Amino acid sequence: MPGDSTAVALLTVLAGSLVLPLLLFGGIFLVVGLNTGSEPGPYTVVFAKPGDECERKGQYLDASTGEPLRCMGPGMISMASIEFPGFSREQNNEVRDWLATLARDGELSVFDHRAVQLRVDEIAAGLPPGTRAERESGTTEIRIGAGLAGTGLLLGSGFAWRWFRNRRAGY
């Protein structure tokens, strides 16, 4: 019957126009949400070489000397100073002095890098709740993505079930 094939074609187009965008946008939100926490946090010390690119967050220091790096990244320029959000002047000076002490023997080792990061983490953990800068999380994006993708899968499976049932009935 020609009317039945038209209805099947319209249902297929309707299913595709509903399900595919839901799955696509759900997947995009999931990828964005899962990658949100992968960038450096506000208290992350990144040891890099001069000329390396930097992210929007994190403190970039020269891997061998511990000196702050002036670097450029996507849409930003990092200034060459050691300033952590919420740290007092004394706390920032303590980190600078610690770096200078470790760099006295000429070059910072991987163990020195870890020691600096541990000291920054200790100071950050002791900050009052109102002054501590928190790392971004992607939980909202993950929830939106899971909802959209789940809805798309539910609708898709409903359309597939209906199509399979109609095929068995001979439509």
Sequence and secondary structure as in RCSB ss.txt:
>XXXX:A:sequence
MPGDSTAVALLTVLAGSLVLPLLLFGGIFLVVGLNTGSEPGPYTVVFAKPGDECERKGQYLDASTGEPLRCMGPG
MISMASIEFPGFSREQNNEVRDWLATLARDGELSVFDHRAVQLRVDEIAAGLPPGTRAERESGTTEIRIGAGLAG
TGLLLGSGFAWRWFRNRRAGY
>XXXX:A:secstr
 HHHHHHHHHHHHHHHHHHHHHHHHHHHHHHHHHHGGGS  TT EEEE TT    SSSEEEETTT  B  EEETT
EEE SS   TT  HHHHHHHHHHHHHHGGGSS  HHHHHHHHHHHHHHHHTS TTT       HHHHHHHHHHHH
HHHHHHHHHHHHHHHHHHHT 
